[in-house]
């Protein structure tokens, strides 16, 4: 049997989680993101991130990143221009972080990362989008 790389396993886990959303995760309100990362005993990772693209209801609203993970903390960091002051935005497991765009942030799609580290040191990087409207 051929072994899959860790990247392939992560992609499979994300795809599986996106197709089989647990009943405990509800669709978040505009500007809200829920994240659940579980480090599995077999070395795999389970990731649920809802929604993949988050859109603010208006330019003055805030993003809320809720970390539903039971043991994994997360950091929200940029992949380029970032609409917030300061980095990273940190959410301990079972907690959340709120980030409000700075005034006059240009409307567009911003790329960001969700960074986490499993016990034992495996780093996880997930790269969804956030959208600031006109």
DAVENGI-V305763 format. One record per residue. N is the residue number from 1. OMEGA is omega in radians with two decimals (none if undefined). D_FIRST is the distance of its C-alpha to the first C-alpha in Angstrom with 2 decimals. Layout:
# DAVENGI-V305763
n->N omega->OMEGA d_first->D_FIRST
n->N omega->OMEGA d_first->D_FIRST
This chain:
# DAVENGI-V305763
n->1 omega->-3.10 d_first->0.00
n->2 omega->3.14 d_first->3.79
n->3 omega->3.08 d_first->6.50
n->4 omega->3.07 d_first->9.53
n->5 omega->3.12 d_first->12.91
n->6 omega->3.12 d_first->15.58
n->7 omega->3.12 d_first->17.56
n->8 omega->3.11 d_first->14.99
n->9 omega->3.13 d_first->14.69
n->10 omega->3.12 d_first->18.49
n->11 omega->3.11 d_first->18.96
n->12 omega->3.13 d_first->16.88
n->13 omega->3.14 d_first->18.91
n->14 omega->-3.13 d_first->22.11
n->15 omega->-3.14 d_first->21.54
n->16 omega->-3.13 d_first->20.77
n->17 omega->-3.14 d_first->23.79
n->18 omega->-3.13 d_first->25.97
n->19 omega->-3.08 d_first->25.26
n->20 omega->-3.09 d_first->25.67
n->21 omega->3.09 d_first->28.57
n->22 omega->-3.12 d_first->29.62
n->23 omega->-3.09 d_first->33.11
n->24 omega->3.13 d_first->34.39
n->25 omega->3.11 d_first->34.24
n->26 omega->3.08 d_first->37.19
n->27 omega->-3.12 d_first->37.88
n->28 omega->3.06 d_first->39.74
n->29 omega->3.10 d_first->43.20
n->30 omega->3.14 d_first->43.83
n->31 omega->-3.12 d_first->43.14
n->32 omega->3.11 d_first->40.93
n->33 omega->3.01 d_first->37.26
n->34 omega->-3.08 d_first->35.22
n->35 omega->3.04 d_first->32.20
n->36 omega->3.13 d_first->29.92
n->37 omega->3.09 d_first->27.22
n->38 omega->3.09 d_first->25.47
n->39 omega->-3.02 d_first->23.39
n->40 omega->-3.09 d_first->20.86
n->41 omega->3.14 d_first->20.45
n->42 omega->3.14 d_first->16.64
n->43 omega->3.11 d_first->17.44
n->44 omega->3.13 d_first->17.18
n->45 omega->3.05 d_first->20.34
n->46 omega->-3.10 d_first->22.06
n->47 omega->2.98 d_first->24.75
n->48 omega->3.12 d_first->27.48
n->49 omega->-3.08 d_first->30.22
n->50 omega->-0.17 d_first->33.00
n->51 omega->3.12 d_first->34.36
n->52 omega->3.03 d_first->32.41
n->53 omega->-3.14 d_first->35.75
n->54 omega->-3.10 d_first->38.68
n->55 omega->3.05 d_first->42.20
n->56 omega->3.09 d_first->45.42
n->57 omega->3.09 d_first->48.13
n->58 omega->-3.06 d_first->50.67
n->59 omega->-3.10 d_first->50.94
n->60 omega->-3.11 d_first->52.59
n->61 omega->3.12 d_first->49.94
n->62 omega->2.96 d_first->47.42
n->63 omega->3.03 d_first->43.66
n->64 omega->3.12 d_first->42.40
n->65 omega->-3.12 d_first->38.91
n->66 omega->-3.11 d_first->38.12
n->67 omega->-3.14 d_first->35.41
n->68 omega->-3.13 d_first->34.21
n->69 omega->-3.12 d_first->31.66
n->70 omega->-3.09 d_first->32.28
n->71 omega->-3.04 d_first->31.74
n->72 omega->3.05 d_first->31.02
n->73 omega->-3.13 d_first->33.95
n->74 omega->2.98 d_first->33.90
n->75 omega->3.06 d_first->35.87
n->76 omega->-3.12 d_first->36.81
n->77 omega->-3.07 d_first->37.35
n->78 omega->2.98 d_first->38.22
n->79 omega->-3.09 d_first->36.56
n->80 omega->3.09 d_first->40.01
n->81 omega->-3.07 d_first->43.28
n->82 omega->-3.06 d_first->43.31
n->83 omega->-3.08 d_first->45.83
n->84 omega->2.96 d_first->46.38
n->85 omega->3.05 d_first->48.34
n->86 omega->3.07 d_first->46.44
n->87 omega->-0.27 d_first->42.77
n->88 omega->2.99 d_first->40.50
n->89 omega->-2.97 d_first->41.12
n->90 omega->3.03 d_first->39.62
n->91 omega->3.04 d_first->38.75
n->92 omega->3.11 d_first->37.98
n->93 omega->-3.11 d_first->35.62
n->94 omega->-3.10 d_first->37.56
n->95 omega->3.13 d_first->40.09
n->96 omega->3.04 d_first->40.86
n->97 omega->3.13 d_first->42.41
n->98 omega->3.13 d_first->44.88
n->99 omega->-3.13 d_first->45.31
n->100 omega->3.10 d_first->48.19
n->101 omega->3.07 d_first->48.44
n->102 omega->-3.14 d_first->51.39
n->103 omega->3.11 d_first->54.38
n->104 omega->3.05 d_first->54.38
n->105 omega->-3.14 d_first->50.63
n->106 omega->3.08 d_first->49.97
n->107 omega->3.13 d_first->48.29
n->108 omega->3.04 d_first->44.82
n->109 omega->3.13 d_first->41.10
n->110 omega->3.07 d_first->40.06
n->111 omega->3.09 d_first->36.55
n->112 omega->3.09 d_first->35.69
n->113 omega->2.89 d_first->32.90
n->114 omega->-3.13 d_first->32.00
n->115 omega->3.11 d_first->31.07
n->116 omega->3.09 d_first->29.83
n->117 omega->3.08 d_first->28.56
n->118 omega->2.99 d_first->26.44
n->119 omega->-3.05 d_first->27.69
n->120 omega->2.99 d_first->26.29
n->121 omega->3.13 d_first->26.96
n->122 omega->3.12 d_first->24.12
n->123 omega->3.12 d_first->26.03
n->124 omega->3.07 d_first->25.48
n->125 omega->3.12 d_first->27.32
n->126 omega->-3.04 d_first->27.80
n->127 omega->3.05 d_first->30.16
n->128 omega->-3.11 d_first->32.05
n->129 omega->2.94 d_first->35.65
n->130 omega->-3.02 d_first->39.10
n->131 omega->3.04 d_first->41.98
n->132 omega->-3.05 d_first->45.66
n->133 omega->3.04 d_first->47.90
n->134 omega->none d_first->51.31
